[in-house]
């Protein structure tokens, strides 16, 4: 897959998202499975990438719990 030239230059990895929320990547992956966050791109190797504005929207519209309970 070739990424278009007009594609956002800064895509976030699950570890980046986890760092923003202070949770583990397993929690981020659970949020994807639960439909709370959708990757904008999945690489040929199966790695998810997220838009910063999608992560910010999730952060703005949810109340994150510090217990890592799987719910954003």
C-alpha positions, 0 to 999 in steps of 0.5 A: 500500500502506498500512502498518498502524498496528501496524507497526514504526516503524523500518524500515531501508533497504539503506544503513542495513544497509550501514552496520551491516556496513561494506559497500556497498549492492550487497553488501546487495542480493547478500545479499538475492538469496542469501537471507541477508537478506529484506526485510519490505517492498518499497515500490511503488517497489521499495525494500526495507525491513528489520526491525532485529531481522532485521539484528541476527540476521544480524549475530549469526549470521554472521561478517562479512568486511571485504573486502566479498566478498558473504558476510555 
